[in-house]
Structures are given as C-alpha cells and as structure tokens.
C-alpha cells in the first residue's frame, strides 16, 4: 500500500530520494506520536521500495551489457 502523499517517486533523483529518506528517518525519531510514526513508516517504505527497484533495474542492465551474443 502506498502512502497518499508519496507522489510520483519515479521523477525524483536518486540523491533526492536518499535525502528524503534521511530527513524522514530523523523526523521519525524526533516524535513520540505513534500515529505520526506510522505515517512516516509508510512514506519510508515507498521510498525504500523505489530505491530497491532502481537498483534491481540498474543491476539487470549492467548484466545485459556484459553478455555479448554473436
């Protein structure tokens, strides 16, 4: 389930994704409100999924470039 405020992460750069993840992680630990922590967790999961997806995608492309079919 994606968080409704996540937006389109496909248009966000890798650097910005990591910055958002770091910022949200800091905010998570700054609050004791469980509702807010749950909301932040959902946002973080969306960001982590996008980062993981990009890494898998890049890994697949790297392997394809190494294989030469004649």
Buried (B, 14 or more C-beta within 10 A) or exposed (E): EEBEEBEEBEEBEEEEBEEBBEEBEEBBEEEEEEEEBEBBEBBBBBBEEBBEEBEEEEEEEEEEEEEEEE
